[in-house]
Amino acid sequence: MNPWDVLLIAVVSAQALAASYLFHPKWKALVFGLPFPFTFAYLAVGQQVNILNILSLALMFLFMQAVRGLHVGWRVPIIAAVAASAAGYCLCGYLMAQAVPIRGELFWIGAAAAFLLALALLRWMPPREEPGERTALPPWVKVPLTVCLVTLLVLGKQELQGFITFFPFVGVFVAYEARRSLWTMGRQNAVVMVTVLPMLAVMRLVFPSLGAGGAVLAGWCAFMPSLLLVTRMRRQGRIAPDMKKPPAESSAGG
C-alpha cells in the first residue's frame, strides 16, 4: 500500500461520512458527485487516462441503477443489493480490463459517446422529489466501519486497473444511506459524467508534459467550470426542467 492509497482511504472515508450525515438528497448528491476518489485513485494507480476510465464512468452509472433495480424493483434488502451491484462492477471491470485495447483514438471516441449518453440520460431521468435521510449511527461506530470497508476496497485496485478510478467507493455508502432517494443518486451519476469528461480530456492532453500531478491540477481546473455551468443550467431549467414526484413504490426493508 503506497501513500496515495492511504490518502484515498482517508478521502473516501471523509466524503462518505459527509454524505451520510447530510439529510437532503440534493446535498448528498452534490457531495457524492465530487471526484475526490477519482483523483486519488488515479494517483494511486499511476496510469495515463485511457478508454478504461471512460468505460468505468458508464459502469459507475450502471452500479447505482442496479442497486435501485434490485432494492426498489425486486425488493432485495439494501445491503445485499449494494453488495451484488458492487460485485457486478468488479466482475465487469476486471473482464473489460483484460479485453479492451488501450489505444489513443478509443479514448476520444469513448469520451464523445459518453458525453452524448450522459446528456440523453439527463433528459430521460428528470429530477424527482424524494425523501431525505440521515444516518442514525454515531460517529464512533460509523468512522471505523467506513474506514475498514474502504480499506478492503482499495486493496483490490490493481486487478481493476483503470476501472478502479470510478469504482463507486462513495457510492457504496451513499446507496445505503440514500436508499429512499436512489433515483436522485442515479441521476447524479449522469451529471458526474458530463462534468468529469472535460477533466479527463484535459488530463489526457497535458499528461505527457506535466505528468500525473500536473494532469490532476489541470483536470480540476477543467472540472470546476463544467460543474458550475451544469449547475447553472439545471437552475435555469435547461436540463430536465420538470420536477416529478416519485411513483407509488415502496422501498424494501433492510
Wavefront OBJ file of the C-alpha trace (Angstrom):
o trace
v 0.000 0.000 0.000
v 1.539 3.307 -1.111
v 0.936 6.812 0.327
v -1.686 7.554 -2.333
v -3.643 4.513 -1.140
v -3.642 5.899 2.392
v -4.843 9.277 1.132
v -7.510 7.561 -0.961
v -8.794 5.726 2.106
v -8.858 8.959 4.124
v -10.568 10.995 1.400
v -13.191 8.381 0.541
v -13.962 7.825 4.221
v -14.391 11.572 4.813
v -16.571 12.028 1.731
v -18.732 9.007 2.552
v -19.207 10.205 6.124
v -20.081 13.719 4.971
v -22.723 12.360 2.600
v -24.171 10.020 5.217
v -24.772 12.783 7.774
v -26.429 15.146 5.266
v -30.215 14.912 5.168
v -31.476 16.326 1.859
v -30.920 14.131 -1.240
v -29.655 17.052 -3.346
v -26.847 17.753 -0.861
v -25.973 14.085 -0.648
v -25.849 14.008 -4.454
v -23.611 17.096 -4.592
v -21.055 15.633 -2.183
v -21.336 12.248 -3.865
v -20.526 13.789 -7.259
v -17.224 15.446 -6.332
v -14.352 13.499 -7.992
v -12.034 13.319 -4.990
v -11.959 9.488 -5.043
v -11.113 9.547 -8.750
v -8.269 11.997 -8.102
v -6.504 9.882 -5.527
v -7.339 6.555 -7.176
v -5.761 7.915 -10.375
v -2.631 8.946 -8.491
v -2.540 5.589 -6.691
v -2.739 3.642 -9.960
v -0.331 5.975 -11.752
v -1.551 5.277 -15.299
v -2.376 7.667 -18.125
v -6.095 8.351 -18.598
v -7.446 5.970 -21.252
v -10.565 4.256 -22.556
v -10.885 2.205 -19.354
v -11.589 5.381 -17.391
v -14.379 6.260 -19.824
v -15.905 2.801 -19.556
v -15.693 2.970 -15.780
v -17.923 6.077 -15.870
v -20.599 4.013 -17.598
v -20.181 1.202 -15.068
v -20.498 3.730 -12.241
v -23.892 4.770 -13.624
v -24.975 1.144 -14.034
v -23.947 0.385 -10.447
v -26.497 2.792 -8.979
v -29.175 1.682 -11.428
v -28.541 -1.926 -10.428
v -28.907 -1.036 -6.753
v -32.173 0.753 -7.458
v -33.496 -2.056 -9.635
v -32.688 -4.712 -7.064
v -33.847 -2.797 -3.986
v -36.883 -0.932 -5.317
v -37.904 -3.183 -8.179
v -37.109 -6.618 -6.766
v -37.383 -5.763 -3.048
v -33.879 -7.051 -2.332
v -32.571 -5.792 1.058
v -30.367 -2.762 0.522
v -27.136 -4.305 1.837
v -27.492 -7.307 -0.465
v -28.395 -5.017 -3.389
v -25.323 -2.843 -2.843
v -23.020 -5.848 -2.418
v -24.333 -7.567 -5.571
v -24.046 -4.368 -7.620
v -20.503 -3.704 -6.399
v -19.539 -7.280 -7.219
v -21.028 -6.835 -10.680
v -18.956 -3.684 -11.203
v -15.793 -5.524 -10.175
v -16.502 -8.514 -12.410
v -17.330 -6.396 -15.464
v -14.381 -4.104 -14.807
v -11.959 -6.984 -14.448
v -13.138 -8.685 -17.646
v -13.078 -5.490 -19.705
v -9.654 -4.515 -18.325
v -8.288 -7.734 -19.805
v -10.113 -7.463 -23.137
v -10.304 -3.779 -24.146
v -7.260 -2.492 -26.085
v -5.651 0.696 -24.761
v -5.438 2.879 -27.869
v -5.445 6.652 -28.022
v -8.237 7.021 -30.565
v -10.547 4.838 -28.475
v -10.349 7.350 -25.632
v -11.685 10.194 -27.762
v -14.371 8.065 -29.394
v -15.439 6.800 -25.990
v -15.425 10.294 -24.475
v -17.671 11.664 -27.236
v -20.069 8.710 -26.909
v -20.160 9.026 -23.112
v -20.921 12.743 -23.311
v -23.859 12.185 -25.648
v -25.074 9.307 -23.489
v -24.932 11.469 -20.360
v -26.979 14.232 -21.997
v -29.570 11.659 -23.045
v -29.683 10.231 -19.525
v -30.297 13.659 -18.025
v -33.298 14.085 -20.318
v -34.517 10.568 -19.584
v -34.163 10.993 -15.814
v -35.774 14.302 -14.781
v -35.342 15.421 -11.165
v -37.678 13.932 -8.582
v -38.784 14.961 -5.138
v -37.558 12.188 -2.864
v -37.392 11.917 0.929
v -34.220 12.723 2.792
v -32.475 10.518 5.290
v -29.577 10.850 7.721
v -27.567 8.026 9.236
v -28.541 7.100 12.785
v -25.165 5.593 13.641
v -22.964 7.660 15.967
v -19.562 8.760 14.579
v -17.613 6.459 16.883
v -19.305 3.496 15.157
v -19.581 4.943 11.658
v -15.986 6.148 11.249
v -14.076 2.884 11.928
v -16.649 0.851 9.985
v -16.298 3.145 6.963
v -12.502 3.141 7.095
v -12.381 -0.672 7.276
v -14.689 -1.130 4.312
v -12.856 1.452 2.182
v -9.512 -0.200 3.003
v -10.802 -3.564 1.765
v -11.984 -1.954 -1.477
v -8.666 -0.190 -2.076
v -6.661 -3.398 -1.614
v -8.215 -4.808 -4.792
v -7.394 -1.876 -7.049
v -4.642 -3.443 -9.171
v -6.893 -6.095 -10.710
v -9.315 -3.428 -11.959
v -6.623 -1.144 -13.462
v -8.312 1.990 -14.856
v -11.727 0.826 -13.674
v -10.746 1.483 -10.071
v -10.735 5.240 -10.698
v -14.522 5.463 -10.897
v -15.315 2.499 -8.705
v -18.244 3.682 -6.532
v -16.228 3.973 -3.334
v -18.528 6.688 -2.017
v -21.467 5.303 -3.993
v -21.438 2.093 -1.956
v -22.110 4.097 1.201
v -24.399 6.660 -0.419
v -26.572 3.925 -1.930
v -27.128 2.505 1.539
v -27.682 5.843 3.288
v -29.881 7.253 0.479
v -31.903 4.108 -0.200
v -35.124 6.159 -0.364
v -33.672 8.558 -2.948
v -31.855 6.230 -5.342
v -33.338 7.949 -8.401
v -31.640 11.205 -7.364
v -28.327 9.457 -6.737
v -28.515 7.605 -10.049
v -29.251 10.840 -11.890
v -26.241 12.413 -10.221
v -24.070 9.795 -11.916
v -25.153 11.238 -15.263
v -24.251 14.725 -14.015
v -20.841 13.396 -12.994
v -20.290 12.046 -16.486
v -20.951 15.479 -18.028
v -18.733 17.364 -15.585
v -15.867 14.881 -15.372
v -15.362 14.228 -19.096
v -13.724 17.648 -19.690
v -11.466 16.862 -16.739
v -10.409 13.561 -18.299
v -9.822 15.145 -21.712
v -7.554 17.819 -20.269
v -5.658 15.264 -18.196
v -5.109 13.154 -21.281
v -3.716 16.121 -23.220
v -1.341 17.505 -20.598
v -0.055 14.249 -19.095
v 2.956 13.893 -21.469
v 4.292 17.312 -20.481
v 3.097 17.746 -16.887
v 2.974 14.198 -15.539
v 0.304 12.777 -13.227
v 0.400 15.550 -10.636
v 0.172 18.343 -13.186
v -2.540 16.485 -15.069
v -4.672 16.300 -11.914
v -4.329 20.025 -11.252
v -5.175 20.870 -14.856
v -8.088 18.452 -14.746
v -9.596 20.135 -11.698
v -9.269 23.475 -13.482
v -11.450 21.996 -16.230
v -13.858 20.270 -13.826
v -14.877 23.311 -11.765
v -16.179 25.422 -14.699
v -18.024 22.353 -16.009
v -19.673 21.811 -12.632
v -20.666 25.474 -12.326
v -22.057 25.521 -15.878
v -24.143 22.374 -15.375
v -25.398 23.656 -12.007
v -26.437 26.957 -13.563
v -28.194 25.234 -16.460
v -30.109 22.995 -14.050
v -31.259 26.012 -12.018
v -32.418 27.737 -15.194
v -34.370 24.626 -16.180
v -32.338 23.970 -19.316
v -31.529 20.405 -18.210
v -34.603 18.274 -17.450
v -36.777 21.152 -16.203
v -39.753 19.140 -14.920
v -39.575 18.177 -11.262
v -41.547 15.000 -10.776
v -42.686 13.223 -7.690
v -41.621 9.572 -7.393
v -44.140 6.939 -8.464
v -46.047 4.996 -5.860
v -43.373 2.457 -4.988
v -42.229 1.494 -1.527
v -38.618 0.833 -0.669
v -37.743 -2.642 0.508
v -36.743 -3.114 4.067
v -33.235 -3.857 5.162
l 1 2 3 4 5 6 7 8 9 10 11 12 13 14 15 16 17 18 19 20 21 22 23 24 25 26 27 28 29 30 31 32 33 34 35 36 37 38 39 40 41 42 43 44 45 46 47 48 49 50 51 52 53 54 55 56 57 58 59 60 61 62 63 64 65 66 67 68 69 70 71 72 73 74 75 76 77 78 79 80 81 82 83 84 85 86 87 88 89 90 91 92 93 94 95 96 97 98 99 100 101 102 103 104 105 106 107 108 109 110 111 112 113 114 115 116 117 118 119 120 121 122 123 124 125 126 127 128 129 130 131 132 133 134 135 136 137 138 139 140 141 142 143 144 145 146 147 148 149 150 151 152 153 154 155 156 157 158 159 160 161 162 163 164 165 166 167 168 169 170 171 172 173 174 175 176 177 178 179 180 181 182 183 184 185 186 187 188 189 190 191 192 193 194 195 196 197 198 199 200 201 202 203 204 205 206 207 208 209 210 211 212 213 214 215 216 217 218 219 220 221 222 223 224 225 226 227 228 229 230 231 232 233 234 235 236 237 238 239 240 241 242 243 244 245 246 247 248 249 250 251 252 253 254
